[in-house]
Amino acid sequence: MSPLRVPARPPEPFQPQPWRDRRLELILGNLLRAGVLLSAAVVFAGACIYLARHAHEPANYRIFRGEPTDYRTIPGVIHSVMNGRGRGLIQLGLLLLIATPIARVSFSVVGFAIERDRMYVIFTLIVLAILLFSLLGSGMGG
């Protein structure tokens, strides 16, 4: 007698594991933590370079000197970083710090879209638009 054979079942279609709120919270928390730590490390490296080069210069507190124009735009900051300037690295670290919550909100949009939660996608896109407008639109006014 031959052994009973169970007919082979067709393979199940791939179904991604549903995103749960806790998993999304953990990912977003790690994203924020990594962004803050990265920006702090970049600012620290920039401060070390700046102090190594300018620690012995006397400070003149009678004259206020604003931020040079090189450090007021993203291309200027990147150019100064490429030239190895400490102040440029400090500015880059601050830009990374500002970009961290924007990255969090952007990732939230993706997470809510994967969960197919349209209402939260819409609200989060509104928040992202406000953040981007306040960051990018503030320099356009005059």
Secondary structure, DSSP 4 states (H G I P E B T S, - for coil): -PPP-PPPPPPPPP-PPPP-HHHHHHHHHHHHHHHHHHHHHHHHHHHHHHHHHHTTSPP-TTS-----GGGSSHHHHHHHHHTT-HHHHHHHHHHHHHHHHHHHHHHHHHHHHHTT-HHHHHHHHHHHHHHHHHHHGGGT--
